[in-house]
Amino acid sequence: MKRTDLERALRMAGCYLKREGASHCLWINPRTGVVEAVPRHAEIKEPLARKILKSLSA
């Protein structure tokens, strides 16, 4: 999955970008308070993308 597609899905679920680091971006779900690291690769493997979406309740 492309990172832009994952970020779009996260935004549609109500999550927002908390901060950007050198190799990861931190996304937060304001309803649950869960923070998840998203790698800054162009392509993110499907199992990792599913894990990120599941943990952020997206």
C-alpha positions, 0 to 999 in steps of 0.5 A, a space after each residue: 500500500 502506498 503511504 499516501 493511501 494509508 494517510 488518506 485512510 487515517 485522515 478519513 477515520 479522524 486521525 491526525 499527524 502528531 509529529 514527523 520524525 526522521 524515519 517515522 511519522 506519529 499519528 494519533 486517534 483523538 477519540 482513543 488517544 492511541 498513537 502509532 508510528 507510520 514509516 516514511 517509506 513510499 510503499 508500506 507492506 500490507 500486513 503493517 498497514 492493516 496493523 496500523 489501521 486496526 490499532 488506530 481503530 480506522 
